[in-house]
């Protein structure tokens, strides 16, 4: 079934669809909805499809999303090694790593740079982690800590 899903999502005329719309598009019966949802979760975790606003599904490349493993430096910056070897490494600023940790499988949205009125991808590529697809480490040792917001001005 995953081949049928990927084929549908890869069609030129495909519009991001939710579960009921995918059922119709794949010509599946209503009693196959759970199977479809299971397949979509697997494809999403592997980075082959992306769930976007409105619980609609799309191929990651169509939403300019890239899956891969993130390497995080001691300073907190990240570097994404894309699953697709034709895509070069993407730098992730420390404030754009979200909750990703070293070696997690993540989905990153590339930042678009405007250069002299046109979009340029020639400059070093940066991006933002939009979702952690799979944690590399299942257990983490430490003490959770919360921080209270500090007011910006005093009255």
N, C-alpha and C positions, 0 to 999 in steps of 0.2 A: 504493500500500500504506500510505503514511503516514496517509491519511484513515481507513483501516480500523483502524489501531493507535490513533489518537486517539479514534475512536468507541468502541472496546472499553474503553480506559482511562477514558473519561468516563461509562461506564454506572454507574448507582446501585449495582448489586450487584457491581461490580468489586472484587476483592481483589488487592493488589499481587502480580504474577506474575513468574516468571523466564522464561528463553527457552523451555524445553520446554512450560511451561504456556501461554505466549503462542502458541506454534505450535498447540496444541490449541484454544485460544480463538478463534484466527483461522481455524481449519480449514485450516492449511497443512501440506504434507507435510514430512518430515524433510529432504529435499534442498533446501528453501527456507530452511533455518536461516541460512545465510550472508547471504542477501538480507535477512532479518529483522534480523539483527545490524547490518548496514550501515545500514538505515533507522533503527534505534534509536539508533545512534551519531550520525547526522545530526540526529535529533530532540533528542537529549540536548545536543549542541553548540549548538543553536539555543535551548535552554531550554524547549522544548515538552514534554519529558518529563524525569523525574528518575530516576536509578538510586539506590536506597536499599540499606540493609543486606540482605545475602543476594542481591545482584545482581537485585533485583526492581525492576520499573518501575512508575511512578505519575505522575499529572499533578502538576506542582509545587504547584499551589494546594491539593491534597489533603494535602500534607505541610507546608503553610504555607511553601513556598519561593517566592521571587520572583526572576526573572531580570532583569538590566538592566546598564547601564554604571556603573562606579564611578569617581568623581572623588576623588582623594586629595590632601589638603592638605599643605603643607610640614610640619605637625606630625604627619602620619601618620594623621589621622582620615580616614574615607571617607564619601562620600555617594552612595547608590545612586539613580539615575534609573531606575525600573522600566520595562520594555518596555510594560507595561499602563498607559496614561495615566490610568486611573481610580484608580490607587494612588499615594499621595503619596510624596514623597522619604523615604528611610530613612537615618538616621544610623548610621554604623559606627564604634565606638570603635577607636582605634589598635591595641589588643591583639586586635581581632576581624577584622582585614583579611586574615589568613592570608598567602598569598604574592601576593595581588592587587596589581597596579600600576595607575597612573592609566590610565583609559579601557579597562580589561579588561572583557570580558563575564563576569559572575559570577552565581552562584546564592547567594542570601542567605536565611537562616532568620530570620524576625522573632522578636524577643524578646517574650514575653508578660508583660505587667505585671498584677499582682494588686492590685486597689484595693478595700479594704474587703470582702474575701472573694469578690469576683467579678473576672472577667477584664475588663480595660479596654484599649481600643485608642485612647482619646481622647488620651492623653499623647503627646508626640512619639515617633514610632516609631524604635526602634533594632533592630539586627540583627547577625548574624555571617555572614561569608563562609564557605560550606561547600564551594564548588568554583569553580575558575576554568574557565569554559567555553571561552573563546577569548582568547588574548593579543592585545593591540592592537599591541604591538611585538614583532617576531620576533628582533631583534638588540639586545643590551644590551652597552654598553661599560663595563668596570670590572674590578676585581680581586676575585674571590671571597674571602671571609674567614670563617673558622670561629671560634667562641668556645668555650672550654672552660667547663664548668660549675664554678661556684665553690661550695665546700662551705659549707653554712649554719652549721655549728658546727665548732669545732676540738676534737679530743680530746686 
